[in-house]
């Protein structure tokens, strides 16, 4: 959602995201385009830590931080599954 709203200001984004099973996913994008994520084994990540890097133009850091914090809150929510 953030890239759709602010894509012109996000020149590049690179992320290494740890999944619940301990594996990692590498994500790369430029503006509104995001490449297909690449799944990595734990052994292929040298220090075993997730990270995200944004290269931006004229983008307030507070807006970016607020968006990331909102996404983290949503990702922690439990959605009931109806039968």
N, C-alpha and C positions, 0 to 999 in steps of 0.2 A: 504494500500500500504506500509506503514511504517513497519508493522509487517512482511509482505512478504519479504521486503528487509533486515530488521535487526532483524528478529525473534530470532536468536540464542543469540543475545545480550539483548533481552527484556525477562527477567525471568518471569515478571508478570506485568499486567496492570489491573487497576481497575478504572472505571469511573462512574460518576453520571452525566448524560447529561440532560439538560432541553430542552424540545421540545417547539415548537411555541405555543402549546395549554396550556402551564403551567404545564404539567405533566412531569415526569422524567423517564429516562431509565437507568437501571443499566447494565454495561457491564464489564465482567470479562474475562481475557484471560491469557494464558501462552505461551510464545514464539509465534509460528504461529497459535495457536489454540485459537479460541474465542468462548465462550459459547453463547447460544441463549440469546439475550437481554431480560431483565425482565422489564416490564412496571410497574411503581409505581405511586401512587397518590401523590399529593402535600402534603397531610397530613402525609404521611409515611416518608417524608424527614424532619428531625427535624429543621434544620436551613434554609432550602429552597435554598441552594446554590449548583451549579454544581461544580464538581471537577474531576481531573484526577490524578492518582498516577502511576508512573512507577518505577519498581525495575529492574535495569539493571546491566550489567557486561561489563566493558570496552567500554562504549558508551559515546561519547562526548556530553555534555549537549547542546552545540550550534547546533549540528546536529538535536537533538530532538526538540529543540525550533524552528528551521527553518522549520522543517517538519510540526509542529503544526500550525505555522503562515501561511504557504502555504495552508494547508487544510482549515483554517479559511477564507482565501481570496477566495478560490474556492467556499466554501459553501455560500458566500455572492453574488456570481454572479447570474444574472438572465438569464435563458436559454429560448429563445423564443420558443413557442409551435406552430408548424405549423398545419394548419387545414387539 
